[in-house]
């Protein structure tokens, strides 16, 4: 019996959500995910309007929810580009902390530190973002130096 491979859904045919609020609203409500705070909601809405501009900054007070905003923005960029998107942290401790916040949302992410990759395949397929350090990306021996970054 012949198989009609034309009936399989192509990757280009499936549109992934790129609006940050809709991405957040689409996350599993397992009881651990809170609603966005007003400042987070407004920051994501404003970012959506100007996301094509260069050099954007989200400025909120300490404890204002920047980590959640950055994770949602990163996933929106992954969904838009289908490429490799990084969320950069200043230390390995911050990578772990950010990955923990992502797991509470729950949002699947990749992590890369101490030359160890978690969820590398999904990251390379352009499905999830990678949390790593500035040093891992910006050095002469970076494993990402010759790879395309979205």
C-alpha positions as CSV (number, residue, x, y, z in Angstrom):
1,X,0.0,0.0,0.0
2,X,1.6,3.3,-1.0
3,X,2.1,6.1,1.5
4,X,1.1,9.6,0.6
5,X,3.9,11.7,2.2
6,X,2.3,14.9,0.9
7,X,-0.3,14.5,3.7
8,X,2.3,15.0,6.4
9,X,2.4,18.4,8.0
10,X,5.4,20.4,6.9
11,X,7.2,22.6,9.5
12,X,6.6,25.7,7.4
13,X,2.9,25.0,7.5
14,X,2.6,25.1,11.3
15,X,2.5,28.6,12.6
16,X,3.9,29.1,16.1
17,X,2.6,31.8,18.3
18,X,4.8,34.9,18.4
19,X,2.8,37.3,20.6
20,X,4.3,37.1,24.1
21,X,1.0,37.5,26.0
22,X,-0.6,34.7,24.0
23,X,2.5,32.5,24.5
24,X,2.2,33.0,28.3
25,X,-1.6,32.4,28.2
26,X,-0.9,29.2,26.4
27,X,1.3,27.7,29.1
28,X,0.0,24.9,31.2
29,X,-1.9,26.2,34.3
30,X,-0.7,23.6,36.8
31,X,-1.4,25.8,39.8
32,X,2.2,27.1,39.9
33,X,1.8,29.6,37.1
34,X,0.5,33.0,38.3
35,X,-1.1,35.7,36.1
36,X,1.3,38.3,34.8
37,X,1.8,41.3,37.0
38,X,0.7,44.7,35.6
39,X,4.3,45.7,35.0
40,X,5.1,42.5,33.2
41,X,2.0,42.7,31.0
42,X,2.7,46.3,30.1
43,X,6.3,45.6,29.3
44,X,5.4,42.6,27.1
45,X,2.7,44.6,25.3
46,X,5.1,47.5,24.7
47,X,7.9,45.1,23.5
48,X,5.5,43.5,21.0
49,X,4.9,47.0,19.5
50,X,8.6,47.8,19.1
51,X,10.2,44.3,18.8
52,X,11.7,45.0,15.4
53,X,13.8,47.9,16.8
54,X,17.4,47.4,17.8
55,X,18.8,47.7,21.3
56,X,15.6,47.4,23.4
57,X,15.8,47.4,27.2
58,X,13.2,46.3,29.8
59,X,13.7,48.2,33.0
60,X,11.8,47.1,36.1
61,X,12.6,47.2,39.9
62,X,14.3,44.2,41.5
63,X,11.7,41.5,41.9
64,X,9.6,43.0,39.1
65,X,9.5,39.9,37.0
66,X,12.2,40.6,34.4
67,X,13.2,36.9,34.2
68,X,9.7,35.8,33.2
69,X,9.6,38.6,30.6
70,X,12.9,37.6,29.2
71,X,11.9,34.0,28.9
72,X,8.7,34.8,27.2
73,X,10.4,37.2,24.8
74,X,13.0,34.6,24.0
75,X,10.4,32.0,23.2
76,X,8.6,34.5,21.1
77,X,11.8,35.1,19.1
78,X,12.4,31.3,18.8
79,X,8.8,30.9,17.5
80,X,9.3,33.8,15.1
81,X,12.6,32.8,13.6
82,X,12.7,29.0,14.1
83,X,16.4,29.6,14.9
84,X,18.8,29.6,17.8
85,X,18.0,32.2,20.4
86,X,20.1,32.7,23.6
87,X,19.1,34.1,27.0
88,X,22.4,35.3,28.5
89,X,23.2,35.3,32.3
90,X,26.1,36.7,34.2
91,X,26.8,33.5,36.1
92,X,26.1,29.7,36.3
93,X,24.0,30.3,39.4
94,X,21.8,32.7,37.4
95,X,21.5,30.1,34.6
96,X,20.2,27.6,37.2
97,X,17.9,30.1,38.7
98,X,16.4,31.2,35.4
99,X,16.0,27.5,34.3
100,X,14.1,26.9,37.5
101,X,11.8,29.8,36.8
102,X,11.2,28.4,33.3
103,X,10.3,25.0,34.7
104,X,7.8,26.6,37.1
105,X,6.0,28.3,34.2
106,X,6.4,25.5,32.6
107,X,8.5,26.5,29.6
108,X,11.0,24.1,28.2
109,X,14.5,25.5,27.8
110,X,18.0,24.4,27.0
111,X,21.0,25.2,29.3
112,X,24.7,25.3,28.5
113,X,27.4,25.7,31.1
114,X,30.6,23.9,32.2
115,X,30.6,22.4,28.6
116,X,27.4,20.5,29.4
117,X,24.3,20.9,27.2
118,X,20.8,20.1,28.3
119,X,18.1,19.8,25.7
120,X,20.6,20.5,22.9
121,X,18.5,18.7,20.2
122,X,15.4,20.8,20.7
123,X,17.6,24.0,20.8
124,X,19.3,23.1,17.5
125,X,15.9,22.4,15.9
126,X,14.8,25.9,16.8
127,X,12.1,24.9,19.2
128,X,13.4,26.3,22.5
129,X,15.8,29.0,23.7
130,X,19.2,28.3,25.4
131,X,20.2,29.8,28.7
132,X,23.9,30.3,29.0
133,X,26.5,32.8,30.1
134,X,27.9,35.7,28.3
135,X,31.4,34.1,28.5
136,X,30.1,30.9,26.7
137,X,28.9,32.9,23.8
138,X,31.4,35.8,23.5
139,X,34.9,34.2,23.5
140,X,37.3,33.2,20.8
141,X,36.8,29.5,21.5
142,X,33.0,29.5,21.7
143,X,31.3,26.4,20.4
144,X,28.7,28.7,18.9
145,X,31.1,31.0,17.0
146,X,30.5,29.4,13.6
147,X,26.8,28.7,14.1
148,X,24.0,30.9,13.0
149,X,22.3,32.7,15.9
150,X,18.8,34.1,15.5
